[in-house]
Amino acid sequence: MNRLLVCSLVVSVLFLGIGTAIVWSEDAPPGGGETAAPAGGGDTKPAAPEGGGGSPKKKPGEGGGMVEAAFGMTLWELMEAGGTVGYLIMALSVVGLGIVFENFYSLRRSVLMPRDIIDEVERLFQEENYEEALELCDAEQNLLTNMIGAGLSKIAGGYDAIMDSMGAALEEGATHLHQKINYLNLIANVGPMLGLLGTVQGMVMAFQQIAASGGAPKPSELADSISLALVTTLQGLIVAIPMVSFHMFLKNRVTKLVMEAAVTGNELMERFKGK
């Protein structure tokens, strides 16, 4: 389980960084950084830039990372280029990560089915101290104790009534756990939709610029609008891909834990069969 957690976190970091980490890449001089010698073999010194010493300033997109080369922006400028929609997408990513960490903490066997509680309930069952076992289940609220407590409350009705009550309690607990992780699915769907909203907004702005310029705008006049359209789409995908991955991983974990709780509950209540 720990290996799966580590692998999932690594995948998340890779997905979250794929759209932004390349912005931090080191600037590389074109042509491998070597200066060709002039014809004639004479020693020459590189010409000093006009207006004083120091290295010449690079134009946006010249010798930088892939994103900077494409958009002429730093990482912060790339985030700002998404506008209001982009900030909403980034806020969704923060909320999503909070939900992920909370579920990784709460969806554990030690939280939903503590080993010491199972041993204590089993000891009380062996002593046929069912009232104290019911009090223990009421005091220790988790997936397993809620199920066992529901079964003990129907002990007078026999084994079938116990199992029916436990099944209903387990289904209720499983529904609650699935509802928690379904917020990740919601974020994974809303993120790209917000990105599409930003894309449409950018295209509308571009066409408005075309109309305002009489049908022949300069490319620089459309740059901001097209940048908004592309950046918001990128941000939406960066949020959606890891959220979908986490949702499926946690969904499978919930299914596994619910099945383990059902097996443990059946084993504990087996003693009531035939009574």
Backbone as CSV, one residue per row, in Angstrom:
resi,resn,N_x,N_y,N_z,CA_x,CA_y,CA_z,C_x,C_y,C_z
1,MET,0.836,-1.206,0.000,0.000,0.000,0.000,0.866,1.250,0.000
2,ASN,1.958,1.203,0.793,2.861,2.352,0.825,3.502,2.578,-0.535
3,ARG,3.837,1.460,-1.225,4.418,1.604,-2.561,3.429,2.256,-3.511
4,LEU,2.164,1.851,-3.432,1.156,2.457,-4.287,1.001,3.937,-3.993
5,LEU,1.068,4.304,-2.710,0.964,5.712,-2.340,2.101,6.514,-2.922
6,VAL,3.326,5.989,-2.807,4.498,6.697,-3.328,4.410,6.830,-4.834
7,CYS,4.038,5.730,-5.502,3.935,5.771,-6.967,2.876,6.766,-7.421
8,SER,1.759,6.785,-6.709,0.687,7.711,-7.077,1.118,9.152,-6.909
9,LEU,1.827,9.449,-5.822,2.305,10.807,-5.612,3.320,11.215,-6.673
10,VAL,4.185,10.261,-7.068,5.179,10.561,-8.105,4.481,10.875,-9.420
11,VAL,3.476,10.062,-9.771,2.727,10.310,-11.007,2.053,11.674,-10.962
12,SER,1.499,12.016,-9.791,0.842,13.317,-9.664,1.823,14.452,-9.888
13,VAL,3.008,14.344,-9.268,4.009,15.398,-9.427,4.414,15.536,-10.889
14,LEU,4.565,14.404,-11.567,4.941,14.460,-12.978,3.868,15.142,-13.815
15,PHE,2.611,14.791,-13.557,1.524,15.403,-14.321,1.394,16.884,-14.009
16,LEU,1.489,17.233,-12.722,1.331,18.638,-12.353,2.485,19.485,-12.862
17,GLY,3.663,18.877,-12.995,4.814,19.648,-13.428,5.037,19.683,-14.920
18,ILE,4.305,18.823,-15.657,4.612,18.698,-17.078,4.355,19.983,-17.856
19,GLY,3.374,20.763,-17.387,3.056,21.988,-18.115,3.822,23.202,-17.650
20,THR,4.571,23.072,-16.507,5.207,24.254,-15.949,6.704,24.092,-15.681
21,ALA,7.153,22.877,-15.404,8.552,22.703,-15.016,9.509,23.078,-16.135
22,ILE,9.064,22.867,-17.382,9.960,23.177,-18.499,10.234,24.670,-18.604
23,VAL,9.428,25.486,-17.951,9.680,26.923,-17.987,10.973,27.255,-17.261
24,TRP,11.358,26.424,-16.291,12.534,26.699,-15.469,13.821,26.150,-16.081
25,SER,13.736,25.594,-17.274,14.924,25.013,-17.892,15.977,26.086,-18.128
26,GLU,17.228,25.670,-18.077,18.334,26.615,-18.256,18.352,27.122,-19.688
27,ASP,18.676,28.407,-19.848,18.809,28.972,-21.188,20.027,28.364,-21.860
28,ALA,19.856,27.949,-23.087,20.963,27.361,-23.830,21.243,28.209,-25.050
29,PRO,22.505,28.609,-25.276,22.820,29.407,-26.455,22.617,28.596,-27.715
30,PRO,22.047,29.187,-28.751,21.831,28.459,-30.006,23.139,28.039,-30.628
31,GLY,23.066,26.876,-31.308,24.251,26.418,-32.037,25.312,25.830,-31.148
32,GLY,24.945,25.375,-29.913,25.901,24.710,-29.050,26.799,25.641,-28.301
33,GLY,26.662,26.959,-28.431,27.407,27.898,-27.607,28.762,28.246,-28.171
34,GLU,29.159,27.729,-29.328,30.458,28.029,-29.899,30.314,29.146,-30.931
35,THR,31.306,30.011,-30.978,31.300,31.120,-31.933,32.223,30.775,-33.080
36,ALA,31.686,30.829,-34.268,32.496,30.486,-35.434,33.553,31.550,-35.685
37,ALA,34.745,31.108,-36.046,35.841,32.040,-36.327,35.614,32.692,-37.669
38,PRO,35.927,33.964,-37.833,35.734,34.636,-39.112,36.745,34.169,-40.136
39,ALA,36.375,34.335,-41.400,37.307,33.978,-42.468,38.547,34.838,-42.370
40,GLY,39.702,34.260,-42.643,40.956,34.999,-42.598,41.799,34.615,-41.411
41,GLY,41.221,33.943,-40.405,42.010,33.400,-39.313,42.449,34.386,-38.286
42,GLY,42.102,35.645,-38.384,42.552,36.618,-37.417,41.805,36.512,-36.107
43,ASP,42.466,36.935,-35.014,41.812,36.943,-33.713,40.849,38.111,-33.651
44,THR,39.683,37.824,-33.268,38.683,38.875,-33.143,38.031,38.773,-31.793
45,LYS,37.477,39.846,-31.318,36.745,39.891,-30.066,35.272,40.109,-30.390
46,PRO,34.421,39.512,-29.595,32.993,39.744,-29.856,32.652,41.211,-29.711
47,ALA,31.802,41.663,-30.621,31.443,43.076,-30.601,30.617,43.382,-29.377
48,ALA,30.932,44.519,-28.744,30.186,44.930,-27.550,28.809,45.392,-27.956
49,PRO,27.808,45.117,-27.149,26.454,45.575,-27.490,26.366,47.080,-27.472
50,GLU,25.479,47.588,-28.302,25.316,49.027,-28.353,24.740,49.537,-27.055
51,GLY,25.204,50.702,-26.656,24.665,51.332,-25.460,25.384,50.935,-24.200
52,GLY,26.558,50.292,-24.281,27.297,49.987,-23.062,27.683,48.533,-22.997
53,GLY,28.388,48.154,-21.903,28.888,46.801,-21.723,27.798,45.865,-21.280
54,GLY,28.236,44.613,-21.022,27.320,43.578,-20.568,26.769,42.791,-21.739
55,SER,26.150,41.674,-21.409,25.610,40.806,-22.447,24.315,41.384,-22.983
56,PRO,24.058,41.163,-24.258,22.827,41.699,-24.843,21.618,40.987,-24.260
57,LYS,20.533,41.737,-24.142,19.303,41.151,-23.626,18.666,40.281,-24.696
58,LYS,18.113,39.161,-24.202,17.450,38.256,-25.126,16.024,38.692,-25.341
59,LYS,15.571,38.491,-26.550,14.186,38.758,-26.860,13.338,37.628,-26.312
60,PRO,12.063,37.901,-26.034,11.194,36.840,-25.553,11.179,35.665,-26.513
61,GLY,11.339,34.461,-25.923,11.311,33.265,-26.736,12.634,32.934,-27.379
62,GLU,13.736,33.673,-27.065,15.016,33.429,-27.704,15.937,32.739,-26.727
63,GLY,16.228,31.429,-26.954,17.171,30.704,-26.128,16.595,30.261,-24.803
64,GLY,15.277,30.318,-24.581,14.701,29.930,-23.314,14.099,28.550,-23.369
65,GLY,13.307,28.220,-22.352,12.635,26.944,-22.315,11.546,26.881,-23.367
66,MET,10.907,25.709,-23.444,9.921,25.495,-24.502,8.720,26.420,-24.349
67,VAL,8.213,26.535,-23.105,7.053,27.398,-22.898,7.419,28.850,-23.113
68,GLU,8.578,29.250,-22.614,9.004,30.635,-22.796,9.258,30.928,-24.263
69,ALA,9.786,29.942,-24.989,10.010,30.136,-26.417,8.693,30.285,-27.168
70,ALA,7.665,29.557,-26.695,6.386,29.595,-27.392,5.579,30.837,-27.056
71,PHE,5.623,31.238,-25.765,4.755,32.318,-25.318,5.504,33.586,-24.936
72,GLY,6.833,33.501,-24.767,7.572,34.669,-24.324,7.208,35.074,-22.915
73,MET,6.969,34.098,-22.026,6.500,34.370,-20.672,7.323,33.592,-19.655
74,THR,7.377,34.140,-18.460,7.877,33.378,-17.320,6.736,32.524,-16.778
75,LEU,7.031,31.714,-15.764,6.000,30.868,-15.168,4.860,31.708,-14.598
76,TRP,5.206,32.772,-13.868,4.167,33.607,-13.276,3.330,34.282,-14.359
77,GLU,3.992,34.746,-15.418,3.270,35.366,-16.522,2.360,34.361,-17.214
78,LEU,2.798,33.118,-17.271,1.966,32.078,-17.860,0.703,31.867,-17.048
79,MET,0.835,31.907,-15.721,-0.338,31.771,-14.865,-1.269,32.970,-15.018
80,GLU,-0.660,34.162,-15.087,-1.475,35.365,-15.243,-2.183,35.401,-16.596
81,ALA,-1.591,34.752,-17.596,-2.172,34.784,-18.938,-3.525,34.083,-18.982
82,GLY,-3.779,33.203,-17.998,-5.065,32.528,-17.956,-6.198,33.410,-17.478
83,GLY,-5.872,34.567,-16.921,-6.900,35.496,-16.465,-7.722,34.936,-15.314
84,THR,-8.929,35.416,-15.181,-9.821,34.990,-14.094,-10.102,33.497,-14.160
85,VAL,-10.340,32.996,-15.365,-10.612,31.566,-15.522,-9.401,30.740,-15.085
86,GLY,-8.221,31.209,-15.439,-7.002,30.492,-15.042,-6.839,30.434,-13.537
87,TYR,-7.145,31.529,-12.851,-7.055,31.521,-11.391,-8.082,30.564,-10.774
88,LEU,-9.257,30.480,-11.372,-10.266,29.528,-10.887,-9.769,28.091,-11.044
89,ILE,-9.116,27.812,-12.161,-8.585,26.466,-12.388,-7.492,26.149,-11.371
90,MET,-6.615,27.108,-11.108,-5.572,26.888,-10.126,-6.155,26.698,-8.721
91,ALA,-7.220,27.436,-8.405,-7.887,27.250,-7.111,-8.476,25.850,-7.011
92,LEU,-9.039,25.356,-8.114,-9.556,23.985,-8.126,-8.453,22.978,-7.849
93,SER,-7.267,23.223,-8.397,-6.154,22.286,-8.178,-5.761,22.237,-6.709
94,VAL,-5.788,23.384,-6.037,-5.457,23.416,-4.606,-6.498,22.640,-3.805
95,VAL,-7.783,22.865,-4.121,-8.857,22.134,-3.442,-8.719,20.635,-3.694
96,GLY,-8.430,20.280,-4.941,-8.280,18.863,-5.280,-7.152,18.192,-4.531
97,LEU,-6.015,18.873,-4.424,-4.890,18.291,-3.687,-5.230,18.122,-2.211
98,GLY,-5.973,19.090,-1.652,-6.402,18.943,-0.261,-7.279,17.719,-0.070
99,ILE,-8.204,17.483,-1.004,-9.071,16.303,-0.927,-8.244,15.026,-1.074
100,VAL,-7.269,15.043,-1.953,-6.415,13.867,-2.149,-5.682,13.514,-0.858
101,PHE,-5.041,14.500,-0.240,-4.271,14.233,0.976,-5.178,13.772,2.116
102,GLU,-6.365,14.378,2.216,-7.287,13.973,3.275,-7.731,12.520,3.093
103,ASN,-7.989,12.123,1.853,-8.429,10.755,1.604,-7.297,9.750,1.762
104,PHE,-6.090,10.138,1.400,-4.965,9.240,1.629,-4.767,8.983,3.122
105,TYR,-5.076,9.978,3.945,-4.949,9.810,5.385,-6.096,8.982,5.962
106,SER,-7.326,9.269,5.526,-8.496,8.635,6.141,-8.802,7.257,5.576
107,LEU,-8.460,7.003,4.321,-8.761,5.701,3.713,-7.622,4.727,3.980
108,ARG,-7.458,4.411,5.242,-6.446,3.447,5.663,-7.093,2.377,6.527
109,ARG,-6.523,1.196,6.481,-7.049,0.099,7.278,-6.981,0.419,8.762
110,SER,-5.934,1.095,9.188,-5.780,1.427,10.603,-6.802,2.442,11.088
111,VAL,-7.423,3.175,10.161,-8.448,4.153,10.517,-9.842,3.540,10.423
112,LEU,-10.101,2.792,9.365,-11.436,2.230,9.142,-11.654,0.894,9.853
113,MET,-10.568,0.155,10.068,-10.666,-1.149,10.731,-9.469,-1.359,11.653
114,PRO,-9.388,-0.639,12.761,-8.221,-0.770,13.639,-8.088,-2.195,14.174
115,ARG,-6.886,-2.709,14.146,-6.642,-4.074,14.585,-6.953,-4.256,16.059
116,ASP,-6.653,-3.261,16.879,-6.912,-3.409,18.310,-8.412,-3.447,18.605
117,ILE,-9.210,-2.725,17.849,-10.667,-2.755,18.033,-11.217,-4.128,17.647
118,ILE,-10.723,-4.682,16.545,-11.166,-6.016,16.127,-10.850,-7.047,17.202
119,ASP,-9.634,-6.979,17.751,-9.242,-7.935,18.794,-10.105,-7.770,20.039
120,GLU,-10.430,-6.524,20.397,-11.237,-6.284,21.581,-12.671,-6.783,21.385
121,VAL,-13.237,-6.541,20.196,-14.590,-7.034,19.916,-14.611,-8.563,19.933
122,GLU,-13.595,-9.166,19.357,-13.535,-10.629,19.350,-13.424,-11.181,20.769
123,ARG,-12.666,-10.536,21.611,-12.545,-10.981,23.011,-13.890,-10.870,23.728
124,LEU,-14.589,-9.767,23.523,-15.893,-9.589,24.158,-16.909,-10.606,23.632
125,PHE,-16.808,-10.928,22.354,-17.702,-11.950,21.804,-17.439,-13.318,22.446
126,GLN,-16.171,-13.636,22.633,-15.828,-14.909,23.255,-16.354,-14.992,24.682
127,GLU,-16.397,-13.830,25.351,-16.942,-13.774,26.704,-18.458,-13.617,26.703
128,GLU,-19.042,-13.529,25.481,-20.481,-13.315,25.315,-20.957,-12.042,26.023
129,ASN,-20.067,-11.059,26.013,-20.383,-9.758,26.619,-20.794,-8.813,25.481
130,TYR,-21.989,-9.046,24.943,-22.420,-8.335,23.743,-22.812,-6.889,24.024
131,GLU,-23.312,-6.622,25.204,-23.686,-5.247,25.536,-22.457,-4.344,25.586
132,GLU,-21.399,-4.843,26.197,-20.164,-4.057,26.250,-19.561,-3.896,24.854
133,ALA,-19.700,-4.928,24.024,-19.222,-4.833,22.643,-19.994,-3.766,21.880
134,LEU,-21.309,-3.689,22.121,-22.124,-2.663,21.474,-21.721,-1.270,21.948
135,GLU,-21.427,-1.125,23.232,-20.971,0.161,23.762,-19.630,0.557,23.155
136,LEU,-18.756,-0.423,22.970,-17.465,-0.148,22.344,-17.653,0.335,20.909
137,CYS,-18.547,-0.300,20.171,-18.800,0.098,18.781,-19.395,1.502,18.716
138,ASP,-20.248,1.848,19.683,-20.830,3.186,19.705,-19.780,4.246,20.039
139,ALA,-18.801,3.865,20.873,-17.763,4.823,21.277,-16.700,5.003,20.196
140,GLU,-16.395,3.937,19.457,-15.356,3.975,18.415,-16.036,3.954,17.048
141,GLN,-16.257,5.125,16.485,-16.977,5.227,15.222,-16.024,5.069,14.042
142,ASN,-16.206,3.989,13.293,-15.500,3.800,12.026,-16.303,2.826,11.178
143,LEU,-15.805,2.500,9.999,-16.558,1.665,9.073,-16.917,0.323,9.694
144,LEU,-15.977,-0.331,10.336,-16.213,-1.671,10.879,-17.118,-1.644,12.104
145,THR,-16.847,-0.742,13.045,-17.646,-0.714,14.268,-19.086,-0.283,14.004
146,ASN,-19.285,0.607,13.037,-20.657,0.984,12.681,-21.430,-0.223,12.155
147,MET,-20.748,-1.046,11.373,-21.387,-2.235,10.825,-21.676,-3.259,11.927
148,ILE,-20.699,-3.520,12.785,-20.887,-4.493,13.863,-21.939,-4.005,14.859
149,GLY,-21.904,-2.708,15.174,-22.888,-2.155,16.094,-24.303,-2.296,15.559
150,ALA,-24.456,-2.081,14.235,-25.784,-2.251,13.637,-26.245,-3.694,13.747
151,GLY,-25.316,-4.634,13.585,-25.691,-6.044,13.717,-26.029,-6.420,15.137
152,LEU,-25.270,-5.931,16.108,-25.525,-6.257,17.518,-26.860,-5.695,17.985
153,SER,-27.269,-4.568,17.405,-28.554,-3.992,17.811,-29.737,-4.855,17.389
154,LYS,-29.519,-5.793,16.451,-30.581,-6.685,15.979,-30.354,-8.120,16.433
155,ILE,-29.570,-8.298,17.479,-29.197,-9.640,17.902,-30.406,-10.465,18.321
156,ALA,-31.429,-9.797,18.814,-32.627,-10.532,19.254,-33.401,-11.101,18.077
157,GLY,-33.194,-10.575,16.886,-33.931,-11.041,15.717,-33.304,-12.217,15.012
158,GLY,-32.153,-12.659,15.471,-31.505,-13.811,14.864,-30.457,-13.425,13.828
159,TYR,-29.829,-14.459,13.261,-28.689,-14.279,12.371,-29.070,-13.495,11.115
160,ASP,-30.215,-13.800,10.518,-30.620,-13.118,9.287,-30.823,-11.620,9.521
161,ALA,-31.461,-11.287,10.635,-31.677,-9.870,10.950,-30.349,-9.169,11.201
162,ILE,-29.425,-9.869,11.846,-28.091,-9.299,12.102,-27.395,-8.993,10.775
163,MET,-27.398,-9.957,9.841,-26.686,-9.787,8.580,-27.333,-8.708,7.708
164,ASP,-28.665,-8.644,7.734,-29.344,-7.594,6.962,-28.981,-6.213,7.485
165,SER,-28.976,-6.061,8.806,-28.647,-4.773,9.401,-27.188,-4.399,9.125
166,MET,-26.299,-5.380,9.208,-24.886,-5.117,8.917,-24.682,-4.732,7.456
167,GLY,-25.399,-5.419,6.558,-25.275,-5.101,5.140,-25.717,-3.681,4.835
168,ALA,-26.817,-3.257,5.464,-27.303,-1.893,5.245,-26.320,-0.866,5.793
169,ALA,-25.744,-1.152,6.976,-24.782,-0.224,7.573,-23.511,-0.142,6.739
170,LEU,-23.052,-1.274,6.209,-21.848,-1.278,5.375,-22.089,-0.521,4.078
171,GLU,-23.251,-0.698,3.489,-23.576,0.026,2.259,-23.620,1.532,2.506
172,GLU,-24.166,1.926,3.646,-24.203,3.349,3.986,-22.794,3.909,4.166
173,GLY,-21.945,3.146,4.861,-20.564,3.592,5.048,-19.804,3.671,3.742
174,ALA,-20.001,2.689,2.858,-19.322,2.702,1.561,-19.777,3.889,0.723
175,THR,-21.071,4.200,0.775,-21.592,5.351,0.035,-20.946,6.645,0.518
176,HIS,-20.785,6.763,1.823,-20.146,7.961,2.383,-18.701,8.093,1.907
177,LEU,-17.979,6.986,1.884,-16.582,7.024,1.443,-16.491,7.364,-0.042
178,HIS,-17.396,6.814,-0.841,-17.379,7.108,-2.278,-17.757,8.566,-2.543
179,GLN,-18.647,9.109,-1.742,-19.019,10.513,-1.925,-17.822,11.428,-1.707
180,LYS,-16.963,11.080,-0.757,-15.783,11.911,-0.488,-14.842,11.952,-1.682
181,ILE,-14.606,10.789,-2.282,-13.648,10.771,-3.392,-14.286,11.234,-4.702
182,ASN,-15.626,11.238,-4.780,-16.280,11.682,-6.014,-16.061,13.168,-6.279
183,TYR,-15.666,13.930,-5.248,-15.337,15.332,-5.479,-14.130,15.461,-6.409
184,LEU,-13.238,14.477,-6.375,-12.095,14.494,-7.294,-12.576,14.336,-8.730
185,ASN,-13.557,13.472,-8.930,-14.127,13.296,-10.263,-14.799,14.581,-10.735
186,LEU,-15.471,15.275,-9.803,-16.095,16.550,-10.147,-15.054,17.567,-10.592
187,ILE,-13.959,17.676,-9.840,-12.895,18.623,-10.196,-12.262,18.245,-11.525
188,ALA,-12.071,16.928,-11.753,-11.475,16.469,-13.008,-12.348,16.822,-14.210
189,ASN,-13.655,16.919,-14.014,-14.556,17.289,-15.109,-14.707,18.798,-15.245
190,VAL,-14.727,19.509,-14.108,-14.916,20.957,-14.154,-13.665,21.656,-14.680
191,GLY,-12.471,21.134,-14.345,-11.218,21.767,-14.775,-11.142,21.965,-16.281
192,PRO,-11.270,20.899,-17.086,-11.236,21.088,-18.544,-12.387,21.943,-19.070
193,MET,-13.556,21.876,-18.411,-14.673,22.711,-18.860,-14.364,24.189,-18.654
194,LEU,-13.713,24.515,-17.523,-13.280,25.900,-17.325,-12.218,26.279,-18.350
195,GLY,-11.329,25.308,-18.655,-10.341,25.566,-19.702,-10.998,25.837,-21.034
196,LEU,-12.064,25.095,-21.350,-12.800,25.340,-22.586,-13.483,26.701,-22.552
197,LEU,-13.985,27.077,-21.375,-14.581,28.409,-21.246,-13.555,29.493,-21.550
198,GLY,-12.340,29.334,-21.017,-11.286,30.293,-21.316,-10.906,30.292,-22.779
199,THR,-10.940,29.112,-23.402,-10.642,29.025,-24.833,-11.666,29.808,-25.655
200,VAL,-12.940,29.597,-25.345,-13.995,30.314,-26.070,-13.875,31.817,-25.826
201,GLN,-13.578,32.192,-24.575,-13.410,33.613,-24.265,-12.276,34.207,-25.088
202,GLY,-11.161,33.500,-25.177,-10.035,34.001,-25.957,-10.363,34.120,-27.435
203,MET,-11.107,33.151,-27.983,-11.471,33.223,-29.402,-12.440,34.373,-29.662
204,VAL,-13.372,34.598,-28.751,-14.292,35.734,-28.901,-13.519,37.042,-28.910
205,MET,-12.556,37.156,-27.986,-11.736,38.368,-27.932,-10.941,38.552,-29.222
206,ALA,-10.446,37.428,-29.772,-9.677,37.512,-31.012,-10.539,38.006,-32.164
207,PHE,-11.749,37.480,-32.284,-12.640,37.914,-33.370,-13.088,39.362,-33.177
208,GLN,-13.253,39.778,-31.939,-13.581,41.178,-31.690,-12.442,42.078,-32.133
209,GLN,-11.209,41.625,-31.904,-10.046,42.402,-32.333,-9.967,42.473,-33.849
210,ILE,-10.314,41.359,-34.503,-10.309,41.351,-35.970,-11.335,42.345,-36.512
211,ALA,-12.521,42.346,-35.893,-13.560,43.274,-36.340,-13.165,44.718,-36.089
212,ALA,-12.519,44.989,-34.955,-12.143,46.357,-34.616,-11.039,46.885,-35.523
213,SER,-10.215,45.988,-36.057,-9.102,46.426,-36.903,-9.475,46.471,-38.379
214,GLY,-10.715,46.228,-38.679,-11.142,46.290,-40.070,-10.873,45.033,-40.857
215,GLY,-10.623,43.932,-40.183,-10.441,42.651,-40.866,-9.010,42.264,-41.123
216,ALA,-8.038,43.109,-40.812,-6.633,42.782,-41.062,-5.782,43.165,-39.852
217,PRO,-5.953,42.474,-38.720,-5.162,42.823,-37.533,-3.734,42.293,-37.633
218,LYS,-2.849,42.922,-36.904,-1.484,42.423,-36.813,-1.458,41.200,-35.890
219,PRO,-0.547,40.261,-36.122,-0.470,39.088,-35.243,-0.286,39.457,-33.771
220,SER,0.468,40.527,-33.508,0.693,40.936,-32.125,-0.593,41.392,-31.442
221,GLU,-1.546,41.868,-32.230,-2.804,42.319,-31.647,-3.687,41.151,-31.218
222,LEU,-3.440,39.979,-31.790,-4.222,38.789,-31.446,-3.516,37.896,-30.430
223,ALA,-2.280,38.235,-30.096,-1.463,37.343,-29.261,-2.086,37.098,-27.895
224,ASP,-2.551,38.160,-27.245,-3.120,38.002,-25.895,-4.353,37.108,-25.909
225,SER,-5.216,37.282,-26.890,-6.443,36.497,-26.960,-6.144,35.023,-27.219
226,ILE,-5.243,34.762,-28.170,-4.890,33.373,-28.480,-4.162,32.740,-27.303
227,SER,-3.317,33.518,-26.633,-2.612,33.012,-25.452,-3.594,32.606,-24.369
228,LEU,-4.608,33.433,-24.135,-5.641,33.090,-23.143,-6.326,31.783,-23.511
229,ALA,-6.651,31.607,-24.777,-7.335,30.391,-25.222,-6.490,29.148,-24.982
230,LEU,-5.199,29.233,-25.260,-4.328,28.067,-25.128,-3.947,27.794,-23.675
231,VAL,-3.646,28.857,-22.938,-3.178,28.683,-21.564,-4.263,28.079,-20.682
232,THR,-5.496,28.527,-20.811,-6.563,27.981,-19.971,-6.823,26.510,-20.299
233,THR,-6.711,26.146,-21.571,-6.844,24.733,-21.933,-5.743,23.907,-21.287
234,LEU,-4.518,24.414,-21.337,-3.388,23.733,-20.712,-3.599,23.574,-19.211
235,GLN,-4.023,24.632,-18.544,-4.230,24.575,-17.109,-5.329,23.569,-16.743
236,GLY,-6.409,23.548,-17.533,-7.488,22.597,-17.264,-7.021,21.158,-17.361
237,LEU,-6.185,20.852,-18.347,-5.673,19.488,-18.496,-4.690,19.135,-17.389
238,ILE,-3.875,20.096,-16.977,-2.918,19.841,-15.902,-3.638,19.473,-14.615
239,VAL,-4.805,20.074,-14.385,-5.588,19.749,-13.188,-6.319,18.426,-13.363
240,ALA,-6.898,18.189,-14.550,-7.786,17.042,-14.733,-7.050,15.710,-14.726
241,ILE,-5.894,15.633,-15.359,-5.211,14.342,-15.517,-4.850,13.714,-14.176
242,PRO,-4.186,14.412,-13.255,-3.892,13.772,-11.964,-5.136,13.520,-11.125
243,MET,-6.167,14.396,-11.231,-7.377,14.183,-10.442,-8.096,12.900,-10.864
244,VAL,-8.143,12.625,-12.171,-8.736,11.375,-12.652,-7.946,10.180,-12.134
245,SER,-6.621,10.279,-12.167,-5.774,9.184,-11.688,-5.993,8.926,-10.207
246,PHE,-6.012,9.989,-9.415,-6.228,9.831,-7.983,-7.622,9.279,-7.686
247,HIS,-8.614,9.734,-8.442,-9.980,9.260,-8.208,-10.069,7.754,-8.417
248,MET,-9.501,7.255,-9.498,-9.560,5.818,-9.767,-8.779,5.033,-8.722
249,PHE,-7.628,5.548,-8.321,-6.822,4.855,-7.310,-7.570,4.773,-5.981
250,LEU,-8.146,5.885,-5.531,-8.857,5.903,-4.259,-10.164,5.125,-4.338
251,LYS,-10.810,5.129,-5.496,-12.027,4.334,-5.664,-11.730,2.856,-5.482
252,ASN,-10.642,2.391,-6.063,-10.252,0.995,-5.894,-9.885,0.690,-4.443
253,ARG,-9.269,1.651,-3.777,-8.921,1.440,-2.374,-10.184,1.311,-1.522
254,VAL,-11.181,2.166,-1.775,-12.441,2.082,-1.021,-13.096,0.723,-1.234
255,THR,-13.138,0.275,-2.486,-13.748,-1.023,-2.784,-13.046,-2.142,-2.026
256,LYS,-11.734,-2.099,-1.997,-10.967,-3.138,-1.304,-11.223,-3.110,0.199
257,LEU,-11.244,-1.921,0.786,-11.453,-1.814,2.229,-12.868,-2.232,2.623
258,VAL,-13.845,-1.894,1.795,-15.224,-2.296,2.087,-15.357,-3.814,2.038
259,MET,-14.714,-4.441,1.073,-14.755,-5.898,0.988,-14.078,-6.544,2.197
260,GLU,-12.967,-5.983,2.636,-12.283,-6.514,3.818,-13.144,-6.344,5.065
261,ALA,-13.839,-5.214,5.162,-14.721,-5.001,6.315,-15.867,-6.012,6.309
262,ALA,-16.413,-6.317,5.135,-17.495,-7.291,5.039,-17.027,-8.671,5.464
263,VAL,-15.825,-9.061,5.023,-15.292,-10.374,5.394,-15.041,-10.444,6.901
264,THR,-14.452,-9.387,7.475,-14.183,-9.369,8.918,-15.481,-9.427,9.717
265,GLY,-16.488,-8.672,9.305,-17.774,-8.687,9.994,-18.449,-10.039,9.932
266,ASN,-18.392,-10.676,8.778,-18.996,-12.010,8.639,-18.301,-13.028,9.540
267,GLU,-16.985,-12.923,9.635,-16.250,-13.850,10.499,-16.621,-13.656,11.971
268,LEU,-16.768,-12.390,12.368,-17.121,-12.125,13.762,-18.545,-12.591,14.090
269,MET,-19.454,-12.453,13.141,-20.856,-12.789,13.400,-21.186,-14.245,13.078
270,GLU,-20.226,-14.998,12.624,-20.467,-16.392,12.293,-20.980,-17.194,13.493
271,ARG,-20.583,-16.787,14.682,-20.991,-17.493,15.908,-22.501,-17.430,16.150
272,PHE,-23.186,-16.442,15.538,-24.630,-16.310,15.737,-25.434,-17.145,14.745
273,LYS,-24.751,-17.771,13.817,-25.449,-18.550,12.807,-26.097,-19.781,13.453
274,GLY,-27.360,-19.971,13.153,-28.081,-21.115,13.700,-28.739,-20.850,15.038
275,LYS,-28.522,-19.641,15.597,-29.138,-19.343,16.889,-30.508,-18.710,16.695
